[in-house]
């Protein structure tokens, strides 16, 4: 059974208050419309119309099902419109981190549709996003880069198990505070590991973190890849690990979060486009702004800032998370 066609026959009959007028409206023969309504009644297990009177009337079952039938037809119509729009507009794959805010990505999709650009979201690790731009499998991507050179920055911090009182004030955290302490009752092996999500497993960042950890006196074995995010979160919330992440990700999952003082360990992002046939690679301003919002970033307007400006902006970022 073509459910949509049968629902159209049913709704048209209700709205036209008759089989003949409904058939004329749909451009089909009346016997065909009557068969579709009858088949639908068998499908739902009860009459949709009372035919015992000269003027047909909708039964209680028909009245109950009518708004749902209309909703199905409305959704089908919107689906056809989206498909039609996609056939007549370019479809560009968009590479994003796995921890982007879904609502912000939805705004980017909607903004693209309004501008005749259909975006296809693909959640990929950093290296795959960069390679996707190079080989043309991605049209746009959020690409990791050094924060001092990036258009957008996301402050990182450490997520940990929720604080018991739920109201502990957030304070900036220094890596030195995580190093093993000498003294009775403090076991070196008891210190929780520092987990790195896939988004932060990029060579330049891992090198910076390793050097910062060495300066802070953290043993190299304390830092390890997190593996699947769900497992890392479970370890973190259970108090068995610390997770390096952005504040929105930690808050979303109910973890306590403290920003890192080292601004060189912020995430840096640029929004880039794959080169076109003419070699140009441009990103619409509206798309860049929405993608920055999706990762919880703030912009360096006008490109990289002077050193003093970067310090002030970074302090504001750390304060805001």
VMD Tcl script that draws the C-alpha trace (Angstrom):
set ca {
  {0.00 0.00 0.00}
  {1.18 3.49 -0.89}
  {0.46 4.97 2.52}
  {0.98 8.58 1.44}
  {-1.43 8.27 -1.48}
  {-4.05 6.63 0.74}
  {-3.64 9.30 3.42}
  {-4.02 12.01 0.76}
  {-7.31 10.41 -0.34}
  {-8.54 10.29 3.26}
  {-7.59 13.90 4.12}
  {-8.98 15.25 0.85}
  {-12.29 13.45 1.46}
  {-12.55 14.98 4.95}
  {-11.71 18.48 3.73}
  {-14.00 18.30 0.66}
  {-16.81 16.49 2.54}
  {-17.38 14.15 -0.37}
  {-15.72 11.51 -2.53}
  {-16.40 13.18 -5.89}
  {-14.94 16.56 -4.93}
  {-11.95 14.87 -3.29}
  {-11.29 12.84 -6.44}
  {-11.48 15.97 -8.59}
  {-9.06 17.74 -6.27}
  {-6.52 14.93 -6.49}
  {-7.07 14.39 -10.23}
  {-8.01 10.71 -9.91}
  {-11.17 8.68 -10.62}
  {-13.71 8.46 -7.82}
  {-13.69 4.61 -7.71}
  {-9.91 4.69 -7.18}
  {-10.26 7.21 -4.35}
  {-13.00 5.12 -2.74}
  {-10.80 2.01 -2.90}
  {-7.93 3.87 -1.25}
  {-10.15 5.04 1.60}
  {-11.55 1.51 2.02}
  {-8.03 0.03 2.08}
  {-7.00 2.58 4.68}
  {-10.00 1.68 6.84}
  {-8.97 -1.99 6.70}
  {-5.42 -0.97 7.57}
  {-6.53 0.97 10.66}
  {-9.19 -1.58 11.62}
  {-12.28 0.65 11.58}
  {-14.42 2.98 9.43}
  {-13.17 6.50 8.87}
  {-16.46 7.75 7.43}
  {-20.12 7.17 8.20}
  {-21.71 6.43 4.81}
  {-25.23 5.73 6.12}
  {-26.35 9.31 5.52}
  {-26.68 11.38 2.40}
  {-23.81 13.60 3.49}
  {-20.83 11.52 4.63}
  {-19.48 12.30 8.09}
  {-16.16 11.54 9.70}
  {-16.32 8.89 12.44}
  {-14.69 9.27 15.85}
  {-11.76 7.18 14.60}
  {-11.46 9.41 11.55}
  {-11.46 12.57 13.67}
  {-8.82 11.07 15.98}
  {-6.48 10.11 13.14}
  {-6.91 13.27 11.04}
  {-4.24 15.50 12.68}
  {-1.69 12.67 12.54}
  {-2.44 12.03 8.89}
  {-2.01 15.72 8.10}
  {1.27 15.77 10.00}
  {2.61 12.82 7.99}
  {1.65 14.51 4.72}
  {3.20 17.82 5.83}
  {6.46 16.12 6.74}
  {6.51 14.24 3.45}
  {6.01 17.52 1.60}
  {8.89 19.15 3.48}
  {11.06 16.13 2.72}
  {10.31 16.49 -0.99}
  {11.13 20.19 -0.83}
  {14.49 19.52 0.83}
  {15.31 16.83 -1.74}
  {14.33 19.19 -4.56}
  {16.50 21.92 -3.10}
  {19.43 19.52 -2.72}
  {19.17 18.51 -6.39}
  {19.42 22.11 -7.49}
  {22.08 23.34 -5.06}
  {25.66 22.23 -4.38}
  {26.16 19.68 -1.62}
  {29.33 20.31 0.37}
  {30.65 17.89 2.98}
  {31.59 19.65 6.22}
  {34.19 18.10 8.54}
  {33.73 18.92 12.23}
  {34.97 17.65 15.62}
  {32.89 15.01 17.37}
  {32.13 17.29 20.34}
  {30.46 20.12 18.42}
  {27.22 21.52 19.83}
  {24.34 19.94 17.85}
  {22.16 23.07 18.06}
  {24.90 25.22 16.51}
  {25.41 22.70 13.70}
  {21.68 22.73 13.07}
  {21.84 26.51 12.70}
  {24.65 26.11 10.17}
  {22.62 23.60 8.15}
  {19.58 25.89 8.17}
  {21.64 28.94 7.21}
  {23.15 26.98 4.31}
  {19.74 25.90 3.04}
  {18.54 29.51 3.15}
  {21.52 30.49 0.99}
  {21.17 27.63 -1.50}
  {24.01 25.58 -0.02}
  {23.36 22.06 1.22}
  {25.85 20.97 3.91}
  {26.53 17.38 4.88}
  {27.96 17.04 8.40}
  {30.81 14.56 8.91}
  {32.33 14.09 12.38}
  {36.01 13.30 11.86}
  {39.30 13.35 13.82}
  {41.59 16.35 13.20}
  {43.99 14.64 10.79}
  {41.14 13.25 8.69}
  {39.58 16.69 8.42}
  {42.83 18.12 7.07}
  {43.34 15.26 4.62}
  {39.69 15.49 3.51}
  {40.26 19.07 2.38}
  {43.40 18.05 0.54}
  {41.81 15.18 -1.38}
  {38.53 16.98 -2.06}
  {36.28 14.67 -0.06}
  {35.38 17.65 2.16}
  {34.18 21.03 1.01}
  {34.77 22.77 4.34}
  {36.37 21.77 7.62}
  {37.33 23.01 11.06}
  {41.09 22.52 11.06}
  {43.30 22.42 14.16}
  {46.19 24.84 14.24}
  {48.37 26.57 16.83}
  {46.16 28.87 18.95}
  {48.37 31.94 18.53}
  {47.96 31.65 14.74}
  {44.31 30.56 14.68}
  {41.20 32.53 13.84}
  {39.38 30.93 16.79}
  {40.45 29.63 20.19}
  {38.84 27.22 22.63}
  {40.31 27.23 26.16}
  {41.02 23.75 27.50}
  {40.88 22.55 31.05}
  {40.60 19.40 33.13}
  {37.31 17.64 33.76}
  {37.00 15.60 36.92}
  {34.37 13.90 39.05}
  {31.52 16.22 40.15}
  {32.24 18.21 43.29}
  {30.26 16.92 46.26}
  {28.70 20.26 47.24}
  {28.02 21.15 43.59}
  {29.01 24.74 44.22}
  {32.79 24.76 44.22}
  {34.12 27.95 42.60}
  {36.08 27.44 39.42}
  {39.73 28.39 39.58}
  {42.56 28.33 37.06}
  {44.62 25.16 37.28}
  {48.39 24.88 36.81}
  {49.92 21.61 35.64}
  {52.38 21.82 38.52}
  {49.50 21.09 40.88}
  {49.14 17.61 39.34}
  {52.69 16.40 39.89}
  {53.37 13.67 42.48}
  {53.93 15.04 45.95}
  {56.53 13.78 48.30}
  {55.31 12.81 51.69}
  {53.72 10.11 53.71}
  {50.51 8.62 52.38}
  {50.88 9.88 48.81}
  {51.48 7.05 46.39}
  {52.88 7.90 42.98}
  {50.75 5.23 41.29}
  {47.59 6.55 42.91}
  {47.61 9.81 40.94}
  {44.89 9.68 38.23}
  {45.97 9.66 34.57}
  {45.43 12.63 32.28}
  {43.37 11.51 29.26}
  {43.55 13.05 25.77}
  {40.49 12.94 23.53}
  {40.96 12.18 19.83}
  {40.43 15.87 19.06}
  {43.68 16.70 20.90}
  {45.77 13.88 19.45}
  {47.54 16.06 16.90}
  {51.36 16.20 16.72}
  {51.92 19.88 17.53}
  {49.54 19.75 20.49}
  {50.91 16.51 21.91}
  {54.43 17.95 21.66}
  {53.39 21.13 23.50}
  {51.61 19.16 26.19}
  {54.59 16.84 26.65}
  {56.96 19.80 27.09}
  {54.56 21.57 29.46}
  {54.16 18.39 31.49}
  {57.93 17.93 31.67}
  {58.36 21.49 32.95}
  {55.65 20.84 35.53}
  {57.31 17.62 36.72}
  {54.52 15.30 35.53}
  {55.64 11.75 34.71}
  {55.27 10.94 31.01}
  {53.12 7.89 31.76}
  {50.47 10.07 33.41}
  {49.32 11.28 29.98}
  {47.66 8.78 27.66}
  {45.08 8.66 24.83}
  {41.51 8.51 26.07}
  {40.12 6.02 23.56}
  {36.34 6.21 23.02}
  {34.86 9.36 24.57}
  {32.17 7.40 26.44}
  {34.77 5.30 28.26}
  {36.88 8.35 29.07}
  {33.85 10.13 30.52}
  {32.95 7.10 32.61}
  {36.47 6.99 34.08}
  {36.39 10.73 34.71}
  {32.98 10.80 36.39}
  {33.99 7.83 38.55}
  {37.02 9.77 39.79}
  {39.56 7.45 38.14}
  {40.95 9.95 35.61}
  {41.22 13.59 34.57}
  {40.01 14.47 31.07}
  {41.49 17.27 28.99}
  {38.55 18.95 27.24}
  {36.64 22.18 26.65}
  {34.22 23.44 29.29}
  {30.98 22.92 27.28}
  {31.84 19.24 26.81}
  {32.50 18.78 30.53}
  {29.39 20.65 31.62}
  {27.22 18.76 29.16}
  {28.13 15.51 30.88}
  {27.98 16.76 34.46}
  {31.71 16.85 35.18}
  {33.56 19.48 37.21}
  {35.88 21.59 35.05}
  {38.84 23.86 35.77}
  {40.61 25.89 33.04}
  {44.31 25.39 32.44}
  {46.52 28.42 33.02}
  {48.82 27.58 30.08}
  {47.30 29.46 27.13}
  {49.49 27.64 24.63}
  {47.37 24.56 25.35}
  {44.19 26.13 24.01}
  {42.69 24.57 20.91}
  {43.18 26.67 17.81}
  {40.79 26.41 14.85}
  {40.60 27.76 11.33}
  {37.61 27.20 9.06}
  {38.98 26.26 5.63}
  {37.56 25.35 2.25}
  {38.79 22.90 -0.35}
  {40.23 24.67 -3.41}
  {37.77 25.06 -6.28}
  {38.47 24.55 -9.94}
  {39.95 28.03 -10.12}
  {42.21 27.29 -7.17}
  {40.34 29.64 -4.84}
  {39.37 28.45 -1.36}
  {36.94 30.81 0.33}
  {34.74 30.29 3.39}
  {31.53 32.31 3.82}
  {31.69 34.57 6.87}
  {28.34 33.28 8.17}
  {29.60 29.68 8.07}
  {32.83 30.51 9.90}
  {30.93 32.29 12.67}
  {28.45 29.43 13.15}
  {31.18 26.78 13.21}
  {33.16 28.79 15.76}
  {30.03 28.84 17.90}
  {29.67 25.07 17.48}
  {33.06 24.44 19.13}
  {32.57 27.14 21.77}
  {35.28 29.38 20.34}
  {35.88 33.12 20.25}
  {37.29 34.96 17.24}
  {40.57 36.78 16.77}
  {39.09 39.53 14.66}
  {41.36 40.77 11.93}
  {43.79 37.87 12.21}
  {46.44 37.10 14.84}
  {46.69 39.77 17.50}
  {49.80 41.42 18.90}
  {51.36 39.69 21.87}
  {49.77 41.96 24.46}
  {46.40 41.70 22.77}
  {46.68 37.93 22.70}
  {47.38 37.86 26.41}
  {44.30 39.97 27.19}
  {42.07 37.97 24.86}
  {43.35 34.70 26.23}
  {42.63 35.84 29.77}
  {39.07 36.70 28.76}
  {38.71 33.33 27.06}
  {39.93 31.48 30.11}
  {37.50 33.40 32.27}
  {34.59 32.62 29.96}
  {35.55 29.06 29.10}
}
mol new
graphics top color blue
foreach p $ca { graphics top sphere $p radius 0.5 }
foreach p [lrange $ca 0 end-1] q [lrange $ca 1 end] { graphics top cylinder $p $q radius 0.2 }
display resetview
